[in-house]
């Protein structure tokens, strides 16, 4: 594709060549003794022909640029969707990665995609999943450390690719990659999955016919492998502490942090690369526009980090005085968010809760209040505690803009943290529901027999 410098030079050279051509034609016609009519016709023909050629060329360049921008937009959207899939549930990672592999295979129109991890005990590289595999028992695919394609990538930490196997490798190397023969692959790219300079897996995409991997395809897969590295390391880290008593809470905190902060950082990292590219091309206006978008993301992430620290600090307060903790938190939240807040305790409630239950209820309230601050456009929020037929009912109610629950239900789990709140409620035997009316506000209701794990309500079972 022609560069900006080339386009600028073309706008100077093309008119000069046209003027020169017209002068030569005029000179030739004059020398041959043709009349002025032939002069005029010849000049008009040259101008029309030159205009058509120049227009076709320039518009061709613009169409190619438009096509490239469209592909970059599609790539960004695809990466964002895959990142969402990876992080949608950090603790169902294997299932999520299979979904990501299937979508990656479809996006690249590839024949197979798979991923492997190294077993740190046996030092074997074990296939974790393949889509489009010719082998049904893919988990039987194990290779030693440094062997075959996956093992070699883990040892070297570098990308390995073949675009027309075995033609683009020597005969001695063919026997080093039995996986290619087993899957009948002609073109394959294998990328390291790593985090913090530690390579622990591979991502493989393959074709059963020759294929040229473009720079854009490699960049896409590198970003995807990096996202997988983050998710896998987080999952491995939390798997190591499964025996700890607080593991359920740590898992939920990991999900909340991964869904928010890690995705924001991935988004910023990808766009910083794009901005650097635009600066190299001297597209300062486009770079400035993207920087302004980045500024908004950074500001939002900063506010979310502050809110998370604020929430964690209050969750860490010693248990035993639930209403006092809730009252203190609500008061400080109101000052920070600029909202009028009030807590209403009915039926002379003074619940004595199990520490696990108390933590989960506090975290549900915190998440609901964060949604009020971020989405409700409210001026007031009221928390009500009262008895109900099954035990305790907590209502978080705002006077915001509201929404139609049925319209956003398919997306609400991902975008409003409702899935996490429901998971917390279910973990203590409670039920969470959401009621909302446009222009009137929203109510988040938690109801449950809060006697789970030895918890008591006013000292009575």
TASULGI-V957453 format. One record per backbone hydrogen bond with DSSP energy under -1.0 kcal/mol. CO is the residue of the C=O (numbers start at 1). NH is the residue of the N-H. If there is no record, write none. Layout:
BEGIN
co	nh
CO	NH
CO	NH
END
This chain:
BEGIN
co	nh
3	7
4	8
5	9
6	10
7	11
9	13
10	14
12	16
13	17
14	18
15	19
16	20
17	21
18	22
19	23
20	24
21	25
22	26
23	27
24	28
25	29
26	30
27	31
28	32
29	34
35	39
36	40
37	41
38	42
39	43
40	44
41	45
42	46
43	47
44	48
45	49
46	50
47	51
48	52
49	53
50	54
51	55
52	56
53	57
54	58
55	59
56	60
57	61
58	62
59	63
60	64
61	65
62	66
63	67
64	68
65	69
66	70
67	71
68	72
69	73
70	74
71	75
72	76
73	77
74	78
75	79
76	80
77	81
78	82
79	83
80	84
81	85
82	86
83	87
89	92
92	96
93	97
94	98
95	99
96	100
97	101
98	102
99	103
100	104
101	105
102	106
103	107
104	108
105	110
112	206
113	131
114	204
115	128
115	129
116	202
117	126
119	123
124	119
125	143
126	117
129	115
131	113
136	138
137	140
138	141
140	142
141	127
143	125
144	147
147	151
148	152
149	153
150	154
151	155
152	156
153	157
160	190
162	188
163	211
164	168
166	169
173	176
174	177
177	180
178	182
179	183
180	185
186	165
187	207
188	162
189	205
190	160
191	203
193	200
193	201
195	198
198	195
200	118
201	193
202	116
203	191
204	114
205	189
206	111
206	112
207	186
207	187
214	218
215	219
216	220
217	221
218	222
219	223
220	224
221	225
222	226
223	227
224	228
225	229
226	230
227	231
228	232
229	233
230	234
231	235
232	236
233	237
234	238
235	239
236	240
239	242
241	244
244	247
246	250
247	251
248	252
249	253
250	254
251	255
252	256
253	257
254	258
255	259
256	260
257	261
257	262
258	263
260	264
261	265
262	266
263	267
264	268
265	269
266	270
267	271
268	272
269	273
270	274
271	275
272	276
273	277
274	278
275	279
276	280
277	281
278	283
279	282
282	284
283	287
284	288
285	289
286	290
287	291
288	292
289	293
290	294
291	295
292	296
293	297
294	298
295	299
296	300
297	301
298	302
299	303
300	304
301	305
302	306
303	307
304	308
305	309
306	310
307	311
308	312
309	313
310	314
311	315
312	316
321	325
322	326
323	327
324	328
325	329
326	330
327	331
328	332
329	333
330	334
331	335
332	336
333	337
334	338
334	339
340	381
342	383
344	385
346	349
352	456
354	358
355	359
356	360
357	361
358	362
359	363
360	364
361	365
362	366
363	367
364	368
365	369
366	370
367	371
368	372
369	373
370	374
371	375
372	376
376	401
379	340
380	399
381	342
382	397
383	344
384	395
385	346
386	393
391	388
392	448
393	386
394	446
395	384
396	444
397	382
401	439
404	408
405	409
408	411
408	412
411	415
412	416
412	418
417	421
418	422
419	423
420	424
421	425
422	426
423	427
425	428
425	430
426	429
431	447
433	445
435	443
437	440
437	441
441	437
442	398
443	435
444	396
445	433
446	394
447	431
448	392
448	450
449	451
451	454
452	455
456	352
457	460
460	457
END
